[in-house]
Amino acid sequence: MTRLIEPVRTAPAGTRPRGIRSRIGWIFVLLTALAVAAYAAVPYFTASLETLAGSPGLAGDYVDKPPFVQAALYAHIAGGAVALALGALQFWKGLRARAPRVHRWAGRVYLAGVAVGGLAGLVIAPTSSAGYVGFFGFTALAVLWLVTGWRAYRAIRRGEVRSHQAWMIRNYALTYSAVTLRIWLPLLVFAPLLFGQTPDFDNAYAVVPFLAWLPNLVFAEWLIRRRGLPSYRLPV
């Protein structure tokens, strides 16, 4: 059976120093992840869906859904918030070097958050207000989120540190879609103003189920290659 992708090795790790730009990038990712985790999750655990239904967000779409779907929504929000907040810390080199046990336990909690958030995402994806695009886009995101998390866990259990790092980059790129979704959405909502048209939330939201994570995954693969970690290419 023909393989669609095959692993390749790029330049050895450490040949390109990260430098100040990488630190700034990491700090930006960390701060935006913490901000979105707080902004997106806290309201759902401090007020009811009925109270939040009149505010921007998902509450209005789920206020009349069956209890198990509402429970899955809360599980998705909680798991995603935990993963979003802890994931960026896993890429802090100082934490890995000075407190490896903290790094390992934070990684376990992170992957637990991914598992809870991903499985719950599969439950709520069919109820997306974006219709078929939302269903396929968010289902694909949930499946890839779970698969890359499992691959990262399996790699580190086998002692394959560099492969683990590559899969964690891919996985957190998918986790970070919670941030990029909230960056793309207002841009798409107000983009019609450039053409003298009325802002349209529905059309904007119909695009983000794929746009929120596909560019992230492409960027992650570029970053993996740049760092000399095990990457993938289409066979020539």
Summary of the structure (lengths in Angstrom):
residues: 236
radius of gyration: 18.7
end to end distance: 15.8
largest distance: 56.9
contacts: 701
relative contact order: 0.13
helix: 75%
strand: 3%
